[in-house]
Amino acid sequence: MRYGYWMPVFGGWLRNVEDENMRADWDYVKNLAQRSEDLGYDLSLIAELNLNDIKGEEAPSLDAWSTAAALAAVTKKIELMVAVRPTFHSPALLAKQAANIDHISGGRLSLNVVSSWWQDEAKKYGVHFEQHDDRYARTAEWLHVVDNLWKQDHFSFEGKFYKVTDSILQPKPVSRPRPFIYAGGESEAAKNMIAAQCDGYVMHGDEPEAIGRRIQDLSQRREKLGLPPMKFGVAAYSIVRNTDAEVKKELERITNVQGSAAGYKNYQQWLAGTQLENQVSLQDYSVSNRGLRSGLTGTPDQVAERIAAFEAVGVDLFLLQCSPQLEEMERFSEAVIQVLA
């Protein structure tokens, strides 16, 4: 099992706590990334949104790609999984940027390809917003261009969304045959695209049984295409305490979300802009990505048992959220990662 974590580029994960003691600034994320390597974490996911969907649109949020480039230069071991939304990036230019960051990091860059969901953000940044399945059609073309530019020169392509002519990209990425590409999604359009063009499938939090069914589904789609097995990751919000009473107290603290919270309007847009297999409760969304459904909340032994259940159904990677992040990551490392290593 590999343990990753969401970099807190929004200054936290809780919609009902204004100040989580984890600032959305360079000093905090740099220190967190460097400390995480000592704690045994394998990966950091750097989300990409130009507005803050957790603390509200007026709150600060860090740019994903410039943050990733800076972190690549000041870390040594962790994989940097950087979110990218094709509607916000030319595929040829992004392929060039990503190859350069892959060199800075010594081959530690990976992509998390995300089809945009936030219509207001797109309007405010002057970006065209497409309907759901159209976004995945664009993403498929985008990935085709990026993948080929990483692997060959004098590449030409003309599709519905993108056109490049005799394009050259040097230097190629360090990673071979290319940087690892993750993506997530629960619609048929998403799953078909991911099975055909990506290397890893990342999922919102859920029970091990439900995650196991999704892994089986994607694995079967992949096998029908004659492609090698994928890697599978799942989001989880972690709470590790010594007693059940302490766990319950912390759960009550983080799930007290009110409709007046600054991020509630963005919650409504997220629901409108996605196609999910299950209904999402306001409590689920209180920590984003349905992280509490994964159930990594309990005593160290209970959490270890839950991790074993996910591993049994084929999960390779956890993408953890917690708050306050540094303190909780230290706690999780000591109680779980170092014990299970």
C-alpha positions, -999 to +999 in steps of 0.1 A: +000+000+000+012+035-008+001+065+012-005+099-005-021+131+007-038+161-007-016+192-006-037+218+013-036+244-015-070+258-003-059+263+033-078+233+047-106+208+041-133+217+065-161+240+054-172+248+089-138+258+104-125+291+091-089+287+103-075+252+103-039+263+111-028+253+076-023+284+055-026+285+018+009+298+013+043+286+000+060+282+033+034+259+047+032+235+016+070+235+013+075+225+049+047+199+047+061+183+016+096+181+031+083+167+064+061+142+046+091+125+031+105+119+065+072+105+077+070+079+050+044+093+026+048+083-010+028+110-030+012+144-028-018+153-050-018+190-059-053+200-068-060+226-095-087+253-090-082+290-095-109+298-069-112+283-035-141+258-033-135+249+003-132+282+021-151+303-004-143+322-036-127+351-018-102+330+001-066+324-012-057+293-031-024+282-046-018+276-083-011+239-089+015+240-116+038+267-103+035+251-069+045+217-083+075+231-101+087+247-068+081+216-048+099+195-074+131+215-066+129+212-028+118+176-024+137+143-031+114+113-029+077+120-031+057+116-063+040+149-073+006+141-087-006+174-103-042+179-113-047+193-148-080+203-165-077+201-203-101+231-207-076+253-190-044+241-207-032+237-243-021+201-246+012+209-263+021+237-238+012+215-209+032+186-223+062+209-224+057+222-189+052+188-175+083+174-192+103+202-177+090+196-142+096+159-146+133+168-152+134+191-122+120+163-100+142+136-114+112+117-128+087+121-099+059+139-118+025+124-125-008+138-138-043+137-124-065+146-154-097+162-143-126+172-165-139+206-152-170+208-131-171+245-118-190+266-143-187+299-124-149+295-122-146+289-159-166+321-167-146+342-143-113+330-159-126+333-195-126+296-202-153+279-223-174+254-202-187+223-219-214+198-211-203+167-192-197+141-220-183+168-243-157+175-216-146+138-218-144+139-256-121+169-253-100+151-226-096+121-248-081+143-276-061+163-252-045+131-238-037+118-273-018+150-281+001+150-248+010+113-249+023+115-285+044+147-279+060+129-249+070+100-271+078+114-306+088+145-325+074+160-357+040+150-345+009+163-362-028+160-353-061+176-362-092+167-343-124+184-332-108+203-303-071+205-310-046+209-339-008+207-338+015+206-368+050+191-370+054+196-332+087+190-315+091+186-277+126+184-263+137+173-238+113+144-234+103+135-199+126+115-177+098+090-169+095+062-194+074+055-214+058+086-200+048+102-167+021+082-150-015+094-157-043+091-132-079+101-137-112+097-120-149+097-129-180+076-125-199+082-158-197+058-187-179+084-207-153+088-180-147+051-173-143+043-210-118+071-215-098+062-184-096+025-193-083+033-227-059+062-221-048+063-184-026+043-161-044+047-128-080+052-116-086+074-085-120+072-068-140+092-043-142+076-008-166+047-003-169+013+014-143-014+004-171-035-012-182-006-035-146+003-043-139-033-052-168-033-077-154-002-094-120-018-096-134-049-111-153-029-136-123-009-148-101-039-148-125-057-171-127-027-194-089-026-195-086-063-202-110-061-231-087-034-246-057-057-243-039-032-220-018-039-188-034-037-154-041-003-138-033+011-104-062+021-081-064+048-056-091+060-032-097+092-013-100+090+025-103+114+054-082+100+083-089+103+121-067+081+143-073+083+181-067+060+210-104+057+220-138+055+203-150+085+223-121+106+209-129+096+174-166+105+179-157+139+192-135+147+163-161+135+138-187+158+153-163+187+151-155+183+114-190+174+101-210+204+116-215+220+082-241+247+077-258+259+045-244+294+053-208+282+050-187+300+025-182+269+004-218+258+003-226+275-030-197+257-047-210+224-032-243+230-051-224+236-084-203+206-079-234+184-076-249+200-107-217+195-128-209+159-121-225+125-127-220+103-096-231+068-090-246+076-056-263+106-040-239+127-018-250+140+016-240+174+029-221+155+057-202+135+030-192+167+013-181+184+046-146+171+040-148+168+002-143+138-021-166+117+001-135+110+023-154+099+054-171+070+035-138+052+033-139+048+071-102+054+080-115+067+113-109+048+146-082+034+168-049+024+151-060-012+151-094-004+135-078+018+108-052-009+100-080-035+097-099-011+073-067-006+052-064-044+049-100-046+036-092-020+009-060-038+000-079-071-004-101-056-031-072-042-051-065-007-038-029+004-043-030+040-030-048+062-005-051+099-010-056+112+025-070+144+039-069+155+075-069+186+097-048+202+110-027+185+083+009+184+096-001+173+131-026+147+118-001+134+092+025+129+119-001+110+140-011+088+111+025+080+102+034+070+138+002+050+144-003+034+110+023+038+083+053+029+105+035+001+122+023-015+089+056-010+071 
